């Protein structure tokens, strides 16, 4: 499967931004999907994950209550709605997929999009 992330940009602290990850190639619903992010000088970290059906989600503690992950299998697309953004949310955001269930470790994901930059100004 090929993944294409989009929607990044510059936003002020407290603002909102919505990311999308469009999949092509194989059946999108066969993949558990997740968002990761990587800030300059830091390791890639798990942000949120969603099960194949969309019925189960998991969030990093730092974004729980502010971010919402979802997917539309009919549109082959996953989303990340980000509200109440903070400067520490600044990072390149990546979408990723795997066949098994949601896990937080980046090496467990075999499929990756190219990343989209989110910058939150204070």
N, C-alpha and C positions, 0 to 999 in steps of 0.2 A: 504494500500500500504506500502511496505517496501522500505526504501531508504538507499543507501550505497554511502557515499561520499569517494572520493579518489583523489590523486594527490598532496597532500600537501608535503612540504619539506622545505629545507633551501636554500635561494637565497640571493644574494647580492642586496643592494639597486640599483634601476635602472633596475633590471632584470625582467624577466617574469616567470609566472607559470600558468598552466592550471589545473583547478579542474573539476572533473566529479561527477555526482550524478546519479547513476543507480537505476531505480525503478523496482520493481517486485510486483506481486500480482494482482492489479487491473489495469484497463485501464489508462495508464499514461496521455493520453490526456484529461482526466476528471479533472485534477488538475492544478490549478495555482501553480507555483513553485517559490521559492525564495532562495536566499543565505543570511544567517546571519553570524555574527562573534562575538566572545567574547574574549576579551583580559583579561589577568589576573587582577583581582580586578575590572573589569568593567562589566556593564550590556551587555546582548546580544543586538546587534544592526543590523538593516536592512542594507544589502549591495546592493542587486539588486533583482528585481522580473521580471518574464516573464509570459505572459498570456498563456492560454491553447493552443492556436494555435501557439504561438511564435511571433505573429504579434505586440504585445505591450510589452514594457519594461519600467522599472522604476529603477532609480539609486539613491543611497544616494549621497549627494553633494560631499562628501569626495572622492568618487571613480569615479564620472562621468568624462568621457573622458579618463580614464585609464583602466577601467574594462569593459568587454563586456559579457553579459549574453545571452545564447542561449539554444535552446533545439532541439532535434531530436526525435519526437514522434515515428518514425518507429523503433528507437533503444532504446526507453524508457530511454533516457538519457538527462540530463541537464548539461550545461557547464558554467564555469566562466573563461574567459581568463583575466588574470591580467598582465598588463604591467606597466612599470615605478613604480615598487613597492618601497614603502617607509618603513622605520623601524616601523612606526605607523600602518602599515597594518598587523603587527604580531598579530596573533590570532588563535583560533580554528575556523574553518569555518564549518558551518552547512548548509545542504540543508533542505528545508521544503516545505510542500505542503498543500493546502487547496482547497476546492471546489469552493469558491467564488472568487472574483477578487483580484487583487494585493493590499495589505495593508502593512504598515510598522511595525505594532505591532506584536511582536513575539507570544503573547498569542492567536492570531487569527489563527495560523497555528496548525493544529491537528496532522500532520505527520512530523516526524523528522528523519534525518539520525544521525549517531553516531559522526560525526565531523572529520575533518582532520586538522592537525596543519600546519600552514604556519608561517615560521620564516624568517624575512627579516633582514639581518645584515647590519650595517652601514659601 
